[in-house]
């Protein structure tokens, strides 16, 4: 998973096709629990590009996108939001995959 490096990069990657931003933080225990399954999800969904967004580094972006719980996922396709799985609940691989399935083009 690529790590978002700047707001400029964010503006560029959301213009691409099938981008999923995963909002997380190093201190988040629920985020650490899903960490081992993220490579599997990427391998099973190669049509998407995944970006890790550090919630603490990009708090203004989180506010702009109404991401107040982590881990959370927001998908973009050519500049438009294609879907979101945003809440403060613990997430499981099946739930994340079901979210990804809803945004297939």
C-alpha positions as CSV (number, residue, x, y, z in Angstrom):
1,X,0.0,0.0,0.0
2,X,1.3,3.4,-1.0
3,X,1.5,6.1,1.7
4,X,0.0,9.4,0.8
5,X,2.9,12.0,0.7
6,X,1.1,15.3,0.2
7,X,-2.2,17.1,-0.4
8,X,-0.9,17.6,-4.0
9,X,-0.6,13.9,-4.4
10,X,-4.1,13.4,-3.0
11,X,-5.5,15.8,-5.6
12,X,-3.7,13.8,-8.3
13,X,-4.5,10.2,-7.2
14,X,-8.2,10.9,-6.8
15,X,-8.3,11.8,-10.5
16,X,-7.1,8.3,-11.4
17,X,-9.4,5.4,-11.9
18,X,-10.2,3.1,-8.9
19,X,-8.3,4.7,-6.0
20,X,-9.1,3.7,-2.4
21,X,-7.8,5.8,0.5
22,X,-7.5,4.0,3.8
23,X,-7.5,6.4,6.7
24,X,-5.6,5.1,9.7
25,X,-3.2,6.0,12.5
26,X,-0.2,4.3,14.2
27,X,-1.9,4.5,17.6
28,X,-5.2,3.0,16.4
29,X,-5.7,-0.6,17.7
30,X,-8.5,-1.4,15.3
31,X,-6.2,-0.3,12.4
32,X,-3.4,-2.6,13.6
33,X,-5.8,-5.6,13.7
34,X,-6.7,-5.2,10.0
35,X,-3.1,-4.5,8.9
36,X,-2.2,-8.2,8.2
37,X,-5.1,-8.5,5.8
38,X,-4.4,-5.4,3.7
39,X,-1.9,-7.0,1.4
40,X,-4.4,-9.8,0.7
41,X,-7.1,-7.3,-0.2
42,X,-4.7,-5.5,-2.5
43,X,-3.7,-8.8,-4.2
44,X,-7.3,-9.8,-4.6
45,X,-8.4,-6.3,-6.0
46,X,-5.6,-5.4,-8.4
47,X,-7.8,-3.0,-10.4
48,X,-7.6,-0.7,-7.4
49,X,-4.7,1.4,-6.1
50,X,-4.7,1.7,-2.4
51,X,-3.2,4.6,-0.4
52,X,-2.6,4.8,3.3
53,X,-3.6,8.2,4.7
54,X,-2.3,9.0,8.2
55,X,-5.2,10.6,10.0
56,X,-2.9,12.7,12.2
57,X,-0.9,14.1,9.3
58,X,-4.0,14.9,7.2
59,X,-6.5,15.9,9.8
60,X,-7.9,18.7,7.6
61,X,-8.4,16.2,4.7
62,X,-10.3,13.9,7.1
63,X,-12.5,16.8,8.1
64,X,-13.1,17.8,4.5
65,X,-14.1,14.2,3.7
66,X,-16.1,13.7,6.9
67,X,-13.8,10.9,8.1
68,X,-14.2,10.9,11.8
69,X,-13.6,7.2,12.6
70,X,-10.7,5.0,11.7
71,X,-9.9,2.7,10.0
72,X,-12.1,4.0,7.2
73,X,-12.0,3.7,3.4
74,X,-13.0,6.2,0.7
75,X,-13.0,5.3,-2.9
76,X,-12.5,7.7,-5.8
77,X,-12.9,7.2,-9.6
78,X,-11.7,10.0,-11.9
79,X,-12.2,12.7,-9.3
80,X,-15.6,11.6,-8.0
81,X,-16.3,9.7,-4.8
82,X,-17.3,6.2,-5.7
83,X,-18.1,4.9,-2.3
84,X,-17.2,5.0,1.4
85,X,-16.9,2.7,4.3
86,X,-16.5,5.2,7.1
87,X,-17.4,4.6,10.7
88,X,-15.6,4.0,14.0
89,X,-16.3,0.3,14.2
90,X,-13.7,-2.5,14.0
91,X,-13.6,-3.8,10.4
92,X,-13.1,-7.3,9.1
93,X,-11.8,-8.5,5.8
94,X,-15.2,-9.7,4.6
95,X,-16.8,-6.3,5.4
96,X,-14.0,-4.4,3.5
97,X,-14.3,-6.8,0.5
98,X,-18.0,-6.3,0.5
99,X,-17.4,-2.5,0.4
100,X,-14.9,-2.9,-2.5
101,X,-17.4,-5.1,-4.4
102,X,-20.0,-2.3,-4.3
103,X,-17.6,0.1,-6.1
104,X,-16.5,-2.1,-9.0
105,X,-17.0,-0.4,-12.3
